[in-house]
């Protein structure tokens, strides 16, 4: 498993995850050209990314989701409430896949578990990402005002955690 923070802070947030043949971003808070530039620094062609999982609608996490989805055909994984809050970023041609808080889903070679967080957004989540092959577990909790019980439980046992608060 390979994990890299493309950026963290009020100017933009994004995390690159690679596991087996699966490559995706958690959030994309930069312009399309900036996402491409930061991926190139990792020797990752943008065309090799398979999806973006969106944690919540704030612009420092979503600024590039619409353009990236259209430019590279990346599907967007987000909750229905987050999709509604992000509506101005979409033109209708993006592929959207919904997930619900506390309900795990598969993305390629990984198992993703979203956990509801306490933040001033429509439906914010923290994520844990499990590589079933190796058992490695990574946590990504952004804009974490306080660690709720579901988030603490989800992050327990992680081998690596990215916290942004």
C-alpha positions as a Markdown table, in Angstrom:
| # | Residue | x | y | z |
|---|---|---|---|---|
| 1 | Unk | 0.0 | 0.0 | 0.0 |
| 2 | Unk | 1.2 | 3.5 | -0.9 |
| 3 | Unk | -0.2 | 6.7 | 0.7 |
| 4 | Unk | 0.8 | 10.2 | 0.0 |
| 5 | Unk | -0.7 | 13.6 | 1.0 |
| 6 | Unk | -0.9 | 15.8 | -2.0 |
| 7 | Unk | -1.8 | 18.7 | 0.3 |
| 8 | Unk | -3.4 | 19.6 | 3.6 |
| 9 | Unk | -4.8 | 22.9 | 4.8 |
| 10 | Unk | -7.2 | 25.7 | 3.9 |
| 11 | Unk | -5.6 | 26.0 | 0.4 |
| 12 | Unk | -6.4 | 22.4 | -0.5 |
| 13 | Unk | -6.7 | 18.8 | 0.7 |
| 14 | Unk | -6.1 | 15.6 | -1.2 |
| 15 | Unk | -4.6 | 12.2 | -0.3 |
| 16 | Unk | -3.4 | 9.7 | -2.9 |
| 17 | Unk | -3.9 | 6.0 | -2.1 |
| 18 | Unk | -2.5 | 3.0 | -4.1 |
| 19 | Unk | -3.3 | -0.6 | -3.1 |
| 20 | Unk | -2.6 | -3.4 | -5.6 |
| 21 | Unk | -4.0 | -2.3 | -8.9 |
| 22 | Unk | -6.3 | 0.4 | -7.3 |
| 23 | Unk | -5.4 | 4.1 | -7.3 |
| 24 | Unk | -7.7 | 6.8 | -6.0 |
| 25 | Unk | -7.8 | 10.1 | -4.3 |
| 26 | Unk | -9.5 | 11.0 | -1.0 |
| 27 | Unk | -10.8 | 14.6 | -1.8 |
| 28 | Unk | -9.4 | 16.8 | -4.5 |
| 29 | Unk | -9.2 | 20.4 | -3.2 |
| 30 | Unk | -7.0 | 21.7 | -6.0 |
| 31 | Unk | -7.5 | 22.8 | -9.6 |
| 32 | Unk | -7.2 | 20.1 | -12.2 |
| 33 | Unk | -3.8 | 21.3 | -13.3 |
| 34 | Unk | -2.5 | 21.4 | -9.7 |
| 35 | Unk | -3.8 | 17.8 | -9.1 |
| 36 | Unk | -2.0 | 16.7 | -12.2 |
| 37 | Unk | 1.2 | 18.5 | -11.2 |
| 38 | Unk | 1.2 | 17.0 | -7.7 |
| 39 | Unk | 0.5 | 13.5 | -9.0 |
| 40 | Unk | 3.3 | 13.8 | -11.5 |
| 41 | Unk | 5.7 | 14.6 | -8.5 |
| 42 | Unk | 4.8 | 11.0 | -7.4 |
| 43 | Unk | 5.3 | 9.6 | -10.9 |
| 44 | Unk | 1.6 | 8.9 | -11.0 |
| 45 | Unk | -0.2 | 9.7 | -14.3 |
| 46 | Unk | -3.6 | 11.2 | -13.7 |
| 47 | Unk | -5.1 | 8.7 | -16.2 |
| 48 | Unk | -4.2 | 5.9 | -13.8 |
| 49 | Unk | -6.4 | 7.3 | -11.0 |
| 50 | Unk | -9.7 | 5.3 | -10.8 |
| 51 | Unk | -11.9 | 7.5 | -8.5 |
| 52 | Unk | -12.2 | 10.3 | -6.0 |
| 53 | Unk | -13.8 | 9.6 | -2.6 |
| 54 | Unk | -15.2 | 12.9 | -1.3 |
| 55 | Unk | -15.4 | 13.3 | 2.5 |
| 56 | Unk | -17.4 | 16.6 | 2.5 |
| 57 | Unk | -18.3 | 19.5 | 0.4 |
| 58 | Unk | -16.0 | 22.3 | 1.6 |
| 59 | Unk | -14.1 | 23.9 | -1.3 |
| 60 | Unk | -10.7 | 23.0 | 0.1 |
| 61 | Unk | -11.7 | 19.4 | -0.3 |
| 62 | Unk | -13.7 | 19.6 | -3.5 |
| 63 | Unk | -12.3 | 22.5 | -5.7 |
| 64 | Unk | -11.1 | 20.0 | -8.4 |
| 65 | Unk | -13.7 | 17.2 | -8.2 |
| 66 | Unk | -15.8 | 18.4 | -11.1 |
| 67 | Unk | -13.1 | 19.1 | -13.6 |
| 68 | Unk | -11.1 | 16.0 | -12.6 |
| 69 | Unk | -14.2 | 13.8 | -13.1 |
| 70 | Unk | -14.8 | 15.3 | -16.5 |
| 71 | Unk | -11.2 | 15.5 | -17.7 |
| 72 | Unk | -10.1 | 12.0 | -16.7 |
| 73 | Unk | -13.4 | 10.2 | -16.3 |
| 74 | Unk | -12.9 | 9.6 | -12.6 |
| 75 | Unk | -16.0 | 8.5 | -10.8 |
| 76 | Unk | -16.9 | 10.4 | -7.7 |
| 77 | Unk | -17.9 | 8.5 | -4.5 |
| 78 | Unk | -19.9 | 10.7 | -2.2 |
| 79 | Unk | -22.9 | 10.7 | 0.1 |
| 80 | Unk | -26.2 | 12.0 | -1.4 |
| 81 | Unk | -26.1 | 15.0 | 0.9 |
| 82 | Unk | -22.6 | 15.9 | -0.1 |
| 83 | Unk | -23.6 | 15.5 | -3.8 |
| 84 | Unk | -26.4 | 18.0 | -3.3 |
| 85 | Unk | -24.0 | 20.4 | -1.5 |
| 86 | Unk | -21.5 | 20.1 | -4.4 |
| 87 | Unk | -24.1 | 20.6 | -7.2 |
| 88 | Unk | -22.5 | 23.9 | -8.5 |
| 89 | Unk | -19.3 | 22.0 | -9.3 |
| 90 | Unk | -21.1 | 19.5 | -11.6 |
| 91 | Unk | -22.2 | 19.8 | -15.2 |
| 92 | Unk | -24.2 | 16.5 | -15.4 |
| 93 | Unk | -21.6 | 14.4 | -17.2 |
| 94 | Unk | -19.8 | 13.2 | -14.1 |
| 95 | Unk | -20.2 | 9.6 | -12.9 |
| 96 | Unk | -21.5 | 9.7 | -9.3 |
| 97 | Unk | -21.6 | 6.7 | -7.0 |
| 98 | Unk | -23.2 | 7.1 | -3.6 |
| 99 | Unk | -22.1 | 5.7 | -0.3 |
| 100 | Unk | -23.6 | 6.0 | 3.1 |
| 101 | Unk | -21.9 | 6.8 | 6.4 |
| 102 | Unk | -21.1 | 3.6 | 8.4 |
| 103 | Unk | -21.7 | 1.4 | 5.4 |
| 104 | Unk | -18.5 | -0.2 | 3.9 |
| 105 | Unk | -18.0 | -0.5 | 0.2 |
| 106 | Unk | -15.4 | -1.9 | -2.2 |
| 107 | Unk | -13.3 | 0.2 | -4.5 |
| 108 | Unk | -11.1 | -2.1 | -6.6 |
| 109 | Unk | -8.8 | -4.0 | -4.4 |
| 110 | Unk | -9.7 | -2.1 | -1.1 |
| 111 | Unk | -12.5 | -2.0 | 1.4 |
| 112 | Unk | -13.5 | 1.5 | 2.4 |
| 113 | Unk | -15.4 | 2.2 | 5.6 |
| 114 | Unk | -16.9 | 5.8 | 6.1 |
| 115 | Unk | -17.6 | 7.0 | 9.6 |
| 116 | Unk | -19.7 | 10.1 | 10.3 |
| 117 | Unk | -17.7 | 13.0 | 11.8 |
| 118 | Unk | -18.6 | 16.1 | 13.7 |
| 119 | Unk | -18.0 | 19.0 | 11.3 |
| 120 | Unk | -20.1 | 21.9 | 9.9 |
| 121 | Unk | -20.8 | 20.2 | 6.6 |
| 122 | Unk | -23.8 | 18.4 | 5.0 |
| 123 | Unk | -22.6 | 14.8 | 5.8 |
| 124 | Unk | -18.9 | 14.7 | 6.6 |
| 125 | Unk | -17.1 | 11.4 | 7.0 |
| 126 | Unk | -13.7 | 10.0 | 8.0 |
| 127 | Unk | -12.5 | 7.0 | 6.1 |
| 128 | Unk | -10.7 | 3.8 | 6.8 |
| 129 | Unk | -9.1 | 1.9 | 3.9 |
| 130 | Unk | -8.4 | -1.8 | 4.3 |
| 131 | Unk | -6.1 | -3.9 | 2.1 |
| 132 | Unk | -7.7 | -7.3 | 2.4 |
| 133 | Unk | -4.6 | -9.0 | 1.0 |
| 134 | Unk | -2.2 | -7.7 | 3.6 |
| 135 | Unk | -4.5 | -6.6 | 6.4 |
| 136 | Unk | -3.0 | -3.0 | 6.3 |
| 137 | Unk | -5.5 | -0.4 | 7.4 |
| 138 | Unk | -5.2 | 3.3 | 6.8 |
| 139 | Unk | -7.3 | 6.1 | 8.3 |
| 140 | Unk | -8.1 | 9.5 | 6.8 |
| 141 | Unk | -9.9 | 11.9 | 9.1 |
| 142 | Unk | -10.1 | 15.5 | 7.8 |
| 143 | Unk | -11.5 | 18.6 | 9.4 |
| 144 | Unk | -11.9 | 16.6 | 12.6 |
| 145 | Unk | -13.3 | 18.9 | 15.2 |
| 146 | Unk | -13.5 | 16.2 | 17.7 |
| 147 | Unk | -13.2 | 12.4 | 17.5 |
| 148 | Unk | -16.6 | 10.9 | 17.8 |
| 149 | Unk | -17.1 | 7.3 | 19.1 |
| 150 | Unk | -17.7 | 6.0 | 15.6 |
| 151 | Unk | -14.5 | 7.7 | 14.3 |
| 152 | Unk | -12.4 | 6.5 | 17.3 |
| 153 | Unk | -13.7 | 2.9 | 16.8 |
| 154 | Unk | -13.0 | 3.1 | 13.0 |
| 155 | Unk | -9.4 | 4.4 | 13.5 |
| 156 | Unk | -8.6 | 1.9 | 16.1 |
| 157 | Unk | -6.1 | -0.6 | 14.8 |
| 158 | Unk | -5.0 | 1.5 | 11.9 |
| 159 | Unk | -1.4 | 1.1 | 10.8 |
| 160 | Unk | -1.3 | 4.7 | 9.5 |
| 161 | Unk | -3.6 | 7.6 | 10.1 |
| 162 | Unk | -3.8 | 11.0 | 8.4 |
| 163 | Unk | -5.5 | 13.6 | 10.7 |
| 164 | Unk | -6.3 | 17.1 | 9.6 |
| 165 | Unk | -8.1 | 19.3 | 12.1 |
